[in-house]
Each structure stands twice: as C-alpha cells, then as structure tokens.
Amino acid sequence: MKITINILFISLLFLVQACKIEEKCGECFSAPAAFTFAIVDKLTGENLFTNGTYKPEQIEVLNLADNTKIEYSFIPEQKNNLIRIYSIGWKTEKINITVKVLNQSIFNMYVDAVRKSEKCCSFTEYNEVLIQNAEFVLDAETGIYTIRVDTHIP
C-alpha cells in the first residue's frame, strides 16, 4: 500500500511539473516561409503580368514528380504582380516544382525542407532552395525572387 501511494505521489509530481513546463513555453508556431516571385522581361525589367504579356489564369504550378497541382496565389499589385507559393514546407519534404505560363515552363524550383519542433516551437528549416532553368535575382530584404524571362526571342 505504501508503494502504491509513493507511485501515485511521484506520478502526480511529474504531471504538475509537465504543466509548469507547458506554462513556460506557451504556444509557439511558425508557418513555413512563402516563396514569392515576380516574372519580368529580361530586357526591359517590366513585370509580364502588369504589361499584359501574361494573364494570371495562365499560371500553372506543378509537382514534377507526379504532375499534381501545387497551391499558390496570385497577388495583384499595381506594378508588381506576384506569384506566391505558400504550400511548401508544412512537412518534411524534398520537392521539385515547375511554374508554367501558357504551358511553357518559366522556371523550376527544388526545395529540401525539414519541419522541426524544438523548445516548444515548430518551424521549417530549409536545407536547400534552388531556382533552375531561369535567370533570377533574390531581394534579401523582401524575399522576392525576380525571374527574368527572355520574351524577345527571334
């Protein structure tokens, strides 16, 4: 009987300590970073959606492994119409995608993402992000990738 009371007391002590640890942590959650792209003319620097060369409904974002559609949003801004891919990094994954406009691949992207949980917080760590088959510039302040497309091919 004495052993049972001791076990019960120790179990209760662990339960109380676990609650105290939870109180110190609070809830902490970080969504994965979205990938944002501006598609511009290589020679003029004009946004190809803003100048009417491309239309938002012509965009297609696909997983290259199985041709399934990848969620994205089109963000209409006065001069900087943007494509935002927000569905990568919610889980640990290595993924190859292609962004197409008018059934033509504009660029490919490879992402190696690891979803982690440390010190009461969950977050995504990107081991590698590669933009392929396109000339691009990454603005470190805004996180926007500017993809430069040659629309003046003779």
C-alpha positions as CSV (number, residue, x, y, z in Angstrom):
1,M,0.0,0.0,0.0
2,K,2.8,2.4,0.9
3,I,4.5,1.7,-2.5
4,T,1.2,2.5,-4.4
5,I,0.9,5.8,-2.5
6,N,4.5,6.7,-3.4
7,I,4.0,5.8,-7.1
8,L,0.8,7.9,-7.1
9,F,2.6,10.8,-5.4
10,I,5.5,10.6,-7.9
11,S,3.1,10.4,-10.9
12,L,1.2,13.4,-9.6
13,L,4.5,15.3,-9.2
14,F,5.5,14.6,-12.8
15,L,2.1,15.7,-14.0
16,V,2.4,19.0,-12.1
17,Q,5.9,19.6,-13.4
18,A,4.8,18.9,-17.0
19,C,2.1,21.6,-16.7
20,K,4.6,24.1,-15.4
21,I,6.9,23.4,-18.4
22,E,3.9,24.0,-20.7
23,E,3.2,27.3,-19.0
24,K,6.8,28.4,-19.5
25,C,6.7,27.5,-23.2
26,G,3.4,29.0,-24.2
27,E,2.3,28.2,-27.7
28,C,4.8,28.9,-30.5
29,F,4.2,28.1,-34.1
30,S,5.9,29.4,-37.3
31,A,4.4,28.8,-40.6
32,P,6.8,28.0,-43.4
33,A,8.1,30.9,-45.4
34,A,6.2,31.5,-48.6
35,F,8.1,31.7,-51.9
36,T,7.3,34.9,-53.8
37,F,8.1,35.5,-57.5
38,A,7.9,38.5,-59.9
39,I,8.1,37.5,-63.5
40,V,9.8,40.2,-65.6
41,D,11.0,40.8,-69.1
42,K,14.8,40.2,-69.2
43,L,15.5,43.3,-71.4
44,T,13.0,45.9,-70.1
45,G,12.5,44.7,-66.5
46,E,8.8,45.2,-66.9
47,N,6.5,42.8,-65.0
48,L,5.0,40.5,-67.6
49,F,1.6,40.4,-65.8
50,T,1.5,44.1,-65.4
51,N,2.2,44.8,-69.1
52,G,-0.4,42.2,-70.2
53,T,2.1,39.7,-71.8
54,Y,0.8,37.1,-69.3
55,K,-2.5,36.7,-67.5
56,P,-3.0,35.2,-64.0
57,E,-5.3,32.5,-65.3
58,Q,-2.5,31.2,-67.5
59,I,-0.3,30.2,-64.5
60,E,0.2,26.6,-63.6
61,V,2.4,25.3,-60.7
62,L,3.1,21.6,-60.8
63,N,5.0,19.0,-58.7
64,L,7.4,17.4,-61.3
65,A,7.3,14.0,-59.6
66,D,3.6,13.4,-60.3
67,N,2.3,16.4,-62.2
68,T,-0.1,17.3,-59.3
69,K,-1.0,20.9,-58.9
70,I,0.7,22.9,-56.2
71,E,-1.3,25.6,-54.3
72,Y,-0.3,29.2,-55.0
73,S,-1.8,32.6,-55.1
74,F,-1.6,35.5,-57.5
75,I,-1.1,38.8,-55.8
76,P,-2.2,41.7,-57.9
77,E,-0.3,44.8,-57.0
78,Q,-0.1,47.9,-59.2
79,K,3.2,47.3,-60.8
80,N,4.5,44.2,-59.1
81,N,2.0,41.4,-59.7
82,L,3.4,38.4,-57.8
83,I,3.1,34.6,-57.6
84,R,3.3,33.3,-54.1
85,I,3.7,29.6,-53.3
86,Y,2.8,29.0,-49.7
87,S,2.2,25.3,-49.6
88,I,5.8,24.0,-49.4
89,G,7.4,23.3,-46.0
90,W,4.4,22.3,-43.9
91,K,6.0,18.9,-43.6
92,T,9.5,17.5,-44.2
93,E,9.9,17.1,-47.9
94,K,12.1,17.3,-50.9
95,I,10.1,18.6,-53.9
96,N,10.7,19.7,-57.5
97,I,8.2,22.0,-59.0
98,T,7.7,23.9,-62.2
99,V,6.0,27.2,-62.8
100,K,4.4,27.4,-66.2
101,V,2.7,30.2,-68.0
102,L,0.9,29.4,-71.3
103,N,2.0,25.8,-70.9
104,Q,5.7,26.9,-71.1
105,S,7.9,26.3,-68.1
106,I,9.2,29.7,-66.8
107,F,11.4,28.1,-64.1
108,N,11.8,25.1,-61.9
109,M,12.4,25.1,-58.2
110,Y,13.9,22.4,-55.9
111,V,13.2,22.7,-52.1
112,D,14.6,20.5,-49.3
113,A,12.5,21.4,-46.3
114,V,12.6,19.9,-42.8
115,R,9.7,20.6,-40.4
116,K,11.2,20.8,-36.8
117,S,9.9,21.2,-33.3
118,E,12.3,22.5,-30.7
119,K,11.9,24.3,-27.3
120,C,8.1,24.2,-27.6
121,C,8.1,25.7,-31.1
122,S,7.5,24.2,-34.6
123,F,9.2,25.7,-37.6
124,T,10.6,24.9,-41.0
125,E,14.3,24.8,-41.8
126,Y,15.3,24.9,-45.5
127,N,18.4,22.9,-46.2
128,E,18.4,23.9,-49.9
129,V,16.3,26.0,-52.3
130,L,17.4,26.1,-55.9
131,I,15.9,28.1,-58.8
132,Q,16.6,26.3,-62.0
133,N,16.3,26.9,-65.7
134,A,15.9,30.7,-65.3
135,E,17.9,33.8,-64.7
136,F,16.9,35.3,-61.3
137,V,17.7,37.8,-58.6
138,L,16.7,37.3,-54.9
139,D,16.0,40.5,-53.0
140,A,17.3,39.6,-49.5
141,E,15.1,42.3,-47.8
142,T,11.7,41.4,-49.3
143,G,12.4,37.7,-50.1
144,I,11.1,38.2,-53.6
145,Y,12.7,36.2,-56.4
146,T,12.7,38.2,-59.7
147,I,12.6,35.7,-62.6
148,R,14.0,37.3,-65.8
149,V,12.3,35.9,-68.9
150,D,13.5,36.5,-72.5
151,T,10.3,37.3,-74.4
152,H,12.3,38.8,-77.4
153,I,13.4,35.5,-79.0
154,P,13.6,36.0,-82.8
